[in-house]
């Protein structure tokens, strides 16, 4: 059983898996997603983003949320 | 050909450059000014062709027929205006019906009702080539004095055209990359402002931006833009929130 101290990594795992899943479903081209993510302040290079989206790399929490925001805003289209 | 109308002044050219949002609009204005300055009893249509190194050529036309004629030349990759642009020489066709030089271009032009063509190069600097092309519906519309007039007009456009080419250099980045660059600049400015107001770090500032976007259901870039415009950063989340 995970102790309290492991809550955060588990949360990160969950977020990362969710992001990978959404990326696959949204069928966004990586270059387009990276460009948008860069536009809202993202700091990772495209290769790291690719690795993260294939669950091969852990990235800082703030980048995790920026990636999520980028995907959400891109798939929302002109909703806002 | 007009003799009474004064040549378009450099003031008019400058106004045109100041008022044009982009290069195509500027060129269109130049073609229109040329046509009205050269038309009198005989109506003259004008196109201006500009070829820039490493960029697609731009054509502006004072009328649709003239536009077709220029496109015809690009389709055949030959024609009086292309010759004027690429070889930087004056091309005069007194009567398309009897001028055998232009192959398949001639019948296409005659079909549009054009009988005389005069194409004059416009000096456009080291990395561009341009020409002012004039079309008329009667044969022998362009005599020696009108050739001189068109050459003078083309010469008077040279400076403003080179200015316009500098001002409207081909965009180095496609639209979506420019949008990202602009958005990033706004987000970075907002982040800097939040950091300054809260004496916080970059990650914390990005976090504040994201929370504000989420809670108001707006795009992060819009929130950032508001912050930059008002100079007011949203409050940081309460401790432990």
Interface residues (C-beta under 8 A of the other chain):
Chain A: X32 X35 X36 X38 X39 X40 X41 X60 X61 X62 X65 X66 X69 X73 X80
Chain B: X176 X177 X179 X180 X181 X182 X183 X184 X187 X188 X191 X203 X206 X207 X209 X210 X213 X214 X217 X218 X219 X220 X221 X222 X224
